[in-house]
Amino acid sequence: MLLHIVASPKGERSASRSLADRFIATWREQNPDEEIDTLALFEEDLPRFEAEHAFRKFAPIFGEEVSSEAEDAWRIVTDAVARLDRADRILLSCPMWNYSIPWALKLYLDIIVQPRVTFGYKVDEMRHVGLLRNRPMQMILTRSSTMAGDYVDFQLPYLKHIFETIGIRDIRALVVPATTRPGAEAREAYVRSFDIQADAAARAF
């Protein structure tokens, strides 16, 4: 099963989603019977990670008792992690917002990245270890008005680090910079110029 995490709110007008759709179409040619689960973060009713979840998060670490109410609230974490972990492959399409990632993706990551659930800690080595199984992950990342090498990038390095933290290390990335163009036709032509790369990535996936 392929899980497509969509981190743009722009629907069919999204450059990252458009290239992801191209990727999926090509991948489908080789995997016609595979299930695809689309997690469109701006269309989902994502729960907020609030105080009750933060207290439940640290209770086992601090040796505190966990109430049944806290366990009920914690289901937002276990359900989200279970959906992610069902996937044999993960596709993430994501634009850059303010040199980083959209808030909906950050909220999703704040839900699924949890100690003793998706990552552990080796005290003797002072490092985090991922608890989820490794699997292929393809990122399709777009940037609007930034040129290659002409900006500070908190998008790809952060996403690569956070998914490696939970155990997903087979990460590939197709990065499309400078999608802002003088007119819709020029923008579409520029985005479509990456179709060949999307096709190649899909066939290798």
N, C-alpha and C positions, 0 to 999 in steps of 0.2 A: 504494500500500500504506500502511495505517495501522499504526503501531507504538504499542501501548498499554504504557507503562511503569507497572507497578503497584508502589507503594512502601509498601504496608501489608501486614502479615502476617496480618490478621484475616479474609481471605477474604470470604464473603458478609455477615459482620457489620461490614465496613468501610464507613463512611459515604462516604468518598472513592471507593471502588470501586463502591458502589451507584449513586452519581450518574454515575460514568463509564459504567457499564453502561446507564444511561438515555440518556446522551449517544450511546453507540454504537448503541443501538437506533434512535434518531431519525436518526442519520447514515446508517445502513444503508438507511433508506427511500429516500434519494436516491442511494445508492451501493451497490446490491445486489450488484454483481459484484466489489467491491474486496476485496482480501485484508486480513486483520487478523492481525498478529503480536503476541501477548501476551507481554510480558517481565515476569513476576511475580518481582521481585527476591528475595523471601524464599523462593521455591520453586526458584530457580535455584541451581546450584552455583557461585556467584560465586568466582572465584579471588582470593586475597589479593594485593595489590600490595606486594611485599616488596623487600628490599635488591637482589636481582638485577635487578629491574625498574627500580628507582631508578637503579642504575649504568648500565643500558642507556639510560635516559631522557636522562641527561646526557652520555653518551659522545660523540655527534656534536657537541654544543655545545662540549665541552672538547677536541675534536680527538683523542679516544682511539679505539683500534681496538675494533671490536665483534666478539666471538667468535661462532662458530656456535651455541654453547650459549645465549648471551645473545639471539640472534635467535630461537631456539626458544622461550625464555621470553617474549619480546616478543609472541608470537602472541596472548596473551590480550588485548593492546591492539588489534592489527589486526583480530582477529575481532570484538571488541565494537564497534569503530568501524564496520566494514563492515555489521554488522547494523543499527546506527542509521542509517547513511547510505543504506541501501536504501529507507528509508521516505520517502514523499512527504509524509506528515503525521505528526505526533507528538502523542499524548495522554499526559499525565502525571497520574496520580491519586495524591495524597500527603497524609498527615496531618501535622500539626505535632507534633514531639516536642521537648520542652524548648525551645520557642520557635524551633526550627530544623527539620531534616529527619531522618528515620530513618537509622540507620547503614548499612543496606543500600544506600540511594540514594547516600549519601556515598561508599561503596566503589565503586559503579558509576561515579560521576563521577570518582573518582580514577583509574579505569582508562581512561576515554575522553578525559579532558581532558589532552592531551599536546602539548608543543611539537613543531613540525614535522609533526605528525600532524593535529591538529584546530585548532591555533592557531599563529600566527606572531607576530613582533614587529618593528615598524617602529622601528628605532633612531633615525632622524632625527626621528620624531614622538613617540618614547617612549610607544608605545601598542601593545596587543595587537590582532591582526586575526584574525578567524575564517577557517578554511580550509575549513569545510564549507559547502555551498550552503544558502542561506536557504530556509525552507519554513514553512508554518503549524504552530504548536504551541499546543495548548490545555492549560492547567493547570487541574485541579480540586483545590483545596486546602481541607482542613478543619482546624479547630482545635477542641479539646475544651472547656475551661472558660474560655476567654478571650473577652472581649467586644470588639466592634469599637472600635478606638482606645484600648483599655485595656491594652495590652501592647507589649513590644518585639518586632518582627517580623524574625526572621532567616531566615524561610522563603521568602516570595515575593521579597524583594529579592535574596537569594543565588541562588535558582534563575533568576531573570530575568538576573542578571549573568553567571552561569556559562554559560548557553546562548547568550547574546549573544556571549560570549567566543569560542565555537567557530563562530560564524557564523549562528546561528538567531535572527533578529531579529523575525520575525512572531509575537509571543507574546501570547496572550490568557489571561486568568485569571478563573476563577469561584471566589470565596473564600467559604467557609461557616464563620462563627465560632460558637462556643458550642454545640457539638453535645451537650454533656453536659446531659441533661434528667432530671427526676424520673420515671424509668420508661421501659421500652422503647417503649411506645406513643407517649408524648410525644416521644421522640427520633426515632422513625420518622416521625411526622407533621411534625416540624420539618425533617428532612432532605428529605422529599418536597415541602416547600414551595418547594424550589429546583429542582424538576423543570422548571418553566416556563423558568427561566433556562438550564438544561442543554439543553432542546429548542432554544431560540433560538440558543445557541452552536453546537449541532450543525448547524443549518440554515445558519448563516453560515460553516461550516467547509469 
